[in-house]
Amino acid sequence: MGSFESKLPAVVNASTATTNGDDTSYKVLEQPYGTARQIRIVTIGAGASGLNLIKTLRTHMTNYDHVVYEKNPEVGGTWYENRYPGCQCDHPSHNYQFSWRPNPNWTKFSADSTEIQEYLCRLCDEEGMRPEIKLSHEIIRAEWNEDLGEWLLKIKNTITGEVFNDHCNFLLNASGILNNWKWPAITGLHDFKGELVHSASWPENFDYNNKKVVVIGNGSSGVQIVPKIQPHVKELVHVIRSSTWIAPPQTERMLKGNSAEIIQSIKMDGDKFTTEQKDRFKADNDYYRGFIKAVEEQVNARFKAQVDVKTLGEASRKIMVAHMTKALGGNQELMDAMIPKFPVGCRRLTPGVGYLESLGKENIRVVTQGIAKITEKGLELTSGEVVEVDAIICATGFDVSFCPRFPIIGRKGNLQDTWRNGIPSAYMSCAVPNVPNYFVFLGPSAPIGHGSVLTISEHVAKYIVSMLKKCQTEGIKAVQPKEDAVRDFTEHIQAFMPRTSWSGNCRSWYKNGTADGPIIALHPGSRIHWFHMLENFRGEDYEYTLDSNNRFRFLGNGFSVKEAEENPTWYLDTPNKLF
């Protein structure tokens, strides 16, 4: 193929075309309409969202530089960091994958963390993504420069300690939600002389065999750790702060609804797919796609119970109570401690295979009273009882305040201060007022209450990349959402949430670990509602800073880049398609 210019007629005297003959006045931009200017993009994090973004940029954009800074020594994000015993996804494996990277070889219906990490590393290598990624590099400061229209960055090499400068036109935060783990705020925690472990920073050499161990917390991590280590420890003290709903296994839940027929056709060996089943997935693409779509539809349908609390929510509660009662062996003391009074879904449901059954084992003690302090030898409970242990495992979660780890200084100060001092809010979960050319994956009000995060990541990446292309081709130097647009969006969220089970009286990371705080983590609607919302770009909700005094300078020299494409008469192919 020849150059673009060779495919178009010469433009005569275009360089001298002005509005009034004055050389200092407006001049036509000597390029075809649709030309993408060169931009530099920096992404924070090489977890699932960061890797997917690389693919999305390569598929849809040209004329850009891109670097991903990842603080860890390997890609994978939360699946690299979370290696505790029993760690697995709470979502069906074949729907916890990228649509552009299907994997018919998943071992189990819900994959272990190691298999998900292997999937992410494998696609990273096979897609040749590593040249764009700098491992063991952490952004420690970002400041917007209005004159340059750029972010000025400070980067730290976490191996050498070297700090250096970088810059970009667009800063994309793909650092994730459940990524910044934290120790529990318990007096004397670090006075403990035994082994102190956090579930999200699990030491490879930690040996819990034949030891007296305490596990603090019954969120998803605690629920998975307890049954895995229980057979191997001498004694396990499980400290829980509140009750939680434990769902039946995924396969059992999927046997009801639209996916029942195809789920019944799946051949399993225990909790694993048989070789015959995996071969069928690989050989019959229509069957495989049908399986994925049926499961996806079933997962999406669960949102209805979040808003129909009286009918569907009550039906879910009865199912959960029956399941938990049976799994706890009818032990009234454990039932009183474990079965919640708040609505199903107030906290994210955890399948918790084997968890409830393990609580009745002879070597487990469930403690529901608070911890007054940690001593050198163990726990002092609020009753005054001292419980001596060899190791403390804190399955106590993450900082889910959405506050950035490092200063992000936009047009009106540090985003850290803005979100610490008020309710974190973002436009459609991904853009922030007064922080230009900054987009975040899974920010405040994303639809993470149900369904696969990977599918969500794909959609927000397409939305962000569409905005980058708009800026590239329409002479936009900087873009940010309007403050009143975000204010109205937040008002809608706060008015909507009381009608959902998420607003129930439970302590949840949806509310930044509080029981009665505002719901900052969730979208006011279903996943489909969010996907549909992102399809309709509302340019009126954004403020633009142009690189010219004339908003139409990007129209260029009268020609279009489409005239040089392989199908320059595309408009004849789909006459009934809307723009």
N, C-alpha and C positions, 0 to 999 in steps of 0.2 A: 504494500500500500504506500502511496506517496504521502507527502506532507499535506496538512490541512489546506495550506494556502494554494497548493497545486490543484485542489478540487474546486476552488472558488474563483470567480472573476476578479480581476484586479480592481482595487478601489482607487478611483481617481480623485486626487486632491483632498482625500479625507483628512489629512493632517492639518489642512488649512481651513477646514469647515468650522466656523464659529458662529456665535449668535449675532454678532454685529460687526465682524471684521476686525475686532480688537484682539491682538495676540494674547492679552492678559485675561480675556474672558473665557467662558466655557469652551472646552474642546472635546470633540468626540474621542472616546477611548478606542484606540486602534486594536480591537480584538473582537472576535465573534461573540455574540450573546451566548452565555452558558459556559464561557471559559472559567475554569476553576483556578483561582489564585493559590499560590503556594502558602501552606500553613504548617505550623508545628504543633503537634498534640502530645501532651504528657498525660499518661494514665497512672493512677495510684492503685497498685495491687494486681497480681497475676493469679487471682483465684478464678472461679468460673466466669464471673462477669468480665474480668480483664481479658481472659482468653477469648471469650466470645466476641468481645469488642474488636480484637485483632482481625478476626474472621470477617466481621461486618464491615470494617473499614476497607479491607482488601476487596471485598465484593462490590462495594458501592462508591468508593471514592478514588480519586486520582490526585496527584500533585500535593502530597503531604508527607511530612516526616512524623514518625511516631516512636516514642519510647515508653516502656512500662517499667516503673520502679517498684520492685517487690522487696519488702523488708526481710522475708524469709530466704533461706538458702535453696529453696525449691518452690516451684509453682504449686497451685492447688488451694491456697488460702485455708479456709476452715478445715478442709479435708486433709491438708498437710499437718495442721496443728493438732487436730483432735485424733489422738491415737489410743485413747483409753480402752480398756477391755470392754468389749460389747458394743463399741461405737458403730452405729449404722444409721442409714437414712430412714426417716419415718414416712417415706413416700415410695410407691412402686418404682422399681429400678428402671423399667423401660419407659417410664414417663419422667424420670430424673436423668435426662440426657438431652443434648442439643438436637433440634430437629434436623440440622444439617450434618449430624454425626451419630446416626443410629448404631446401637450396639446389640445385636441379637444374642450375644454370648454372656449376658449377665448371669451370674451363678444362682442368685436367690431372688425371690420376689421383691424383697427390700434389701438392697446391697449393703455390705459392710463398708466402713470408711476406707479401708485399704483398697478395695476394688474400685471405689469411686475415684480415689486418688490416682490409681493406676490408669483409669480411663482418661483423666484430665492430662496426666503426663504423656500418655501415649498420643493423644490427639495433638498436644503441643509439639511433640517431636515429628509426627508424621505430617503435620501441616507446616512444618518449618518455621515455627513461631519464635524460637529462642533468640534469634538475632535482634528482635525488637525488645527483649526483656533483659533488664539488669537486676540480677538477684542480689540479695544482701545489700540493698540500697534503700534508704528510707528518706522520704521528704520530711524535713524538719521545719520548713517555713515557706509560705507562699504569699507574695504581695503583688497586688495589681498595680501596674504602671499605666496611668491614663494616657500619657503622651505617646508611649510606644504601642499601646493597645496589646500589652503582653503581661503574662504572669512571670515575675522574677522569683526563682526558686532557689532554695538551699537544700542540697542533697548530702546525706551522710552515708559513706561506705561503712556498714556495720562490722566489717572484718578488720579494715585498716584504721578506722576512725577518721579518715580523711573527710573533710567537708568541702564541697565545691558548688559552684553556681550553675544554674541552667535557666532556660526560659522557654515559654511556649505561648502560642496564641490562645489555646484552649486547654483547660485543666479538667480532667475527668476523674472523678473519685469512685473507684471500684473496690474500695477497701472492705466493703461488706458491713453487715449488721452484727452478727454474732462472731466477732473477730477480736475485740479488745477485752480479753478476760481480766477479771479482777478478783482479788482476795476478799473474803467476807469481812465486814467491819465488826470483828469480835475482839474484845479486849484481850491482849496478851497472846494473840495468835502466833507471833514470831518468837515468843518465849519458849515455845514447845521444843524439846530436845530430841524428839523422835523424828520420823520422816514426815515431812509436810509436802503434800502434793496437790496441785490443782488439776482438774480433769482436762483442761485445755492446754496444759503444759506437762504432759505425762512423761516422766523420765523412762528411758528405754530399759534402764537397769533396776527399776523399782521392783522389789520382790516382796509380795504380800503373803506368800505361802506360810501357813502355820503361825500367823501373827494375829494380834488383837488389833483390829482396824475399825476406825470410825469413818462413816461416809456421811457428810453433811449435805443435805439437799435432795429433793425428790423431783427436780425438773427432769428434762429428757436425759441429761448425762447421768444423774444419780440413778434413774430408773433402769438405765442400761448397764451401769457398772455393778450394782448390787447383785443381780442374779449370776453375773459372770464370775465374780470373785468369791461368792458365798461358799461354794463347795471346797475352796482351797484355803480359806482363812481359819484360824483357830476360833475366833469370835468376831462377830461383826455388829457394831453398834450403829444403827441407822437413825440419824437425827433429822426429823422433818419439821418444818415450820407450819405447813398447812397441808390439807388434803389435796388430792389431785385426781382427775378422771384418767383412768387407764383403759384404753380402747382394746377391743378384741383384735386378734391378728388381722392384717390387711386382707388376706385371702378370704377369711370368714366374712369380713365386712363387704367385700366385693361380690359375694354370692347373692346379694340382694340388689335389685335395680337393673338398669339396662345392660350392665356388663356381665350379668349372671351366666348367660348361656356360653359366652366365649371363655369365661373364667373356668367354667366346669369342664371345658375341653382341654385345659392346660394339664400337662402331665408333670407331676412333682414327685421327687424322692425325698420325703420329709419336707424340709423348707427350701429345697433346691430344685431347680429345673432339671429334668432328665436330659441326657444327651440327645435322645430322640426329639424332645421338645425344642431344644436349641437348634437342632438341624432343620426342623420344620420352620422355625422363625427365619432361618437363613435362606431356605429354599423357596418359601412362599411369601413374597413381599406383600401381596394383597391381604393375606391372613395376618401377617405381622402388623401391618398398618391398621387393620381392623381391630386387633387386640389393643394396640396403643390408644386408638381413638375411643374405644369402649371404656377403657380404664380412665382416660382423661375426662370423658363425659360424666362418669360416676363420681370422680373426685370433685369436679366443678359443681355437681348437683348438691354437694354437702352444704354449700353456702345458704341454701334455703332454710336449713335448720337454725342458722345464726340469726335470722330475722323473724322466723315464725317460731318464737320461743314457746308459745303456749301449746301449739299442736305438734309440730315436727320436733321442736326442742324437747318437749315432754316425752315424746316417744323415744327419742335418743336417750334421755335420762333413764327411762325404764330399762332399756337394753343394757346400758352401762352398769346400772345397779345390779341387774341379774348376773352380768358377766363378772363383776368384781366380787359379788357375794359368793359365787361358785368358786372363783379362783382363790379367795381367802378362806375357803373351807368352812364358811359360816361362823368364823371366829368373830364374836361380837365386838371384842376389844379392838381388833384390827379394823373391822368394818367401821366402827365409830371414828377411828383415827384417819382412815384412808378415803372413805366415800364422801365426796363434797356435798355441800348444801347449795353451792352456786351453780349456775346453768352450765350444761355441757358446752364446751367451746370457749368458755370465759378465758381459760388458758389453752394454748395449743395442745391438741390431743397427742398423747404418746402411746403407741401400740404396747410397748413394755412387755415383750414376750418373756414369760417366766418370772417377772418381777413380783407380782402379787403372790404367786405360789412360794417364792423363796422366803417371804416374810414370816411364814409359819415354821420355818426350819429351826431346829433346836439351837443352832449356834448364832441366831440373829435376835437382837433386841431392838425394838422400835421405840425411840424416845421422841415424845411430842412436846415436852417442856423445853424452854429456852436454855441457851448456853450463857451463863453469867460471865464466864471468862475462860481462857485457855491457860493452863499452867505448864510447867516444864514437863509434867508427866502425862497430861491429858486434859480432860474437860471438867469444869466445875459447872454443874447444872444450876438452874435458878432455885431448885429445892435445897441446894447446899451439897448435894451428893457429888463426890469426885469420882470420875471414871478414868482410870489409867489405861492408856492404849500405847501400842507401838508405832502406829502411823495414823495420820489424819488425812483423809481425802476430801478436798473441798470441791464438791460438784455444785458450785454456787453461781455459775453463769458469768455473764458479761456486762460490760458497761453499754447499756442500750439507750443512752441519753441522746445519741446522734451527734454529740459534740465532737468536732474534729480533734484528732490527737495533737495536732500542731497548729500554730497560728495560720489562719487563712484571712488575710487582710484585704478586704474589698474596698468599695467606694465610701462606706460609712463605718469603718472600723473592722474589728476582728470578729469573724463569724463565731468563734468560740464564746466570746462574751455575749453576743446576740442570743445564742441558743441556751447559754447557761442562765441568763436573766429572764428568759421568756419561754413560751412554748415553741419547740422546734417546729418549723413549718416550711414547706416547700411547694412549689408549683407542680402539681401532678407528680409529686414525689421526687422530681429530678432537677429542679432549677430553683435558685434562691435570689430574692430581691437584693439589689445593691452588691451582688457578687457576680460581676460580668464574666462571660465566657467560662462559666463553671457549671458543670453538670455532675450529678451524683446518681449512682446506681443504688436502688433500694434505700432511698432516703426516707424521711418522714412521710407516712401515708401511702406506702406501697402495699399491694395486695398479698402480704406474706402470711396471712392468717390461715390459708389453706392452699394446697397445690404446690407445684414444683417451682423452686426459685429459678431454675435454669430457663424455663419458658418465659418467666417474667423478665429475666435478664435479656433475652433475645428481643423482646418487644421494646424495652426502654432503649436498648442499643440502636434499634432502627429509628426511634424517635430522635435520639441525640444526633445520629449521623445525618438524618434529614435536615436538622438545624445547621450542622456544620456545612453541609452542601449549600444551603441557602446563603450562609455567610460568605462562603467561597465564591459564589457566582453572582451575588447581588450587591457587592460593594459594601458589605456590613463589617465594620471593624470590631464592634462589640455588641453583645446582646444580653439582656437580663429580663426576667419577668417583672411586670409592674407590681408595686407594693399593694395596690388595691385589688389586683387579681388574686394575689396570694391571700390577702385578708378575706376576700369573699369565699375563696376555696376552703379556708380554715373554718369560717363560720358555718359553711355547709357541713363539713365534717363533724363539728361539735354538735350540730343539730341532729345529724343522722345517727350518731353512735348510740344514744340511749335506747334506740329500738333494737339493738343487737345484744346477743348474749355476751359479747366482749365487755360490755359495760357492767357486768355482774360484779358482785362483791368478792372478788378474788385478787390475789397478788399476782401480777403478770408482767412479763417483760414488754407486753404491748403498752403498758402504762409506766415504763421505766422502773419496774420493780415495785410499784406502789399498788395499793388495793383500790384507792378511790381517786387517783390522779387522772388527768386527761389521757385519752387514747391517742398516742402520737405515732404509733408504728403502722397503723392499718389504713387501708383505703376504704372510703365509705361506699362499699358495694362489692360485687363479686369480681372474680378475676376477669370474666368476660366483659363486665362493665368497664373495667380498667383498660383492657385491650382495645375495646371499642372507642373509649375516650381518647386514647393516644392516636387513633387513626385520623381523628379530626383536628388537624393543626389549627390552633387559634392564634393567628399572628397578631390580632388586636390586643392580646394579653401581654405582649412583649414591648420593651423599649429598645430601640436600635440606635447605635452610633455609627454613622456612615463615614466612609473614607473619602467622601466628596461632598461638596455643597449641593450637588444635584442628585436626587434619589434615583434618577433613571440613567445615570452615566453607564451602569453595567450593561445597558442595551447595546453598547459598542458600535461596531462599524456597519451594521445593517444586515450582517449574516449571522447564522446560528451554527453552533457546533453540530447540530443534528443533520446539517446538510452534508457533513463529511462522514456520517455513520454508515454502516453497511445497509441500513434500510431507511433511506431518507424520505420515503413516502409511507412511513408507518401509519399515518392517519387514515389510509385507505383500508387497513387491515381490520380495524375494530371501530367501525363507524358509530356503533351504539354505545361505546364506552364513554362514561363521563370523564372529564379531566381529573 
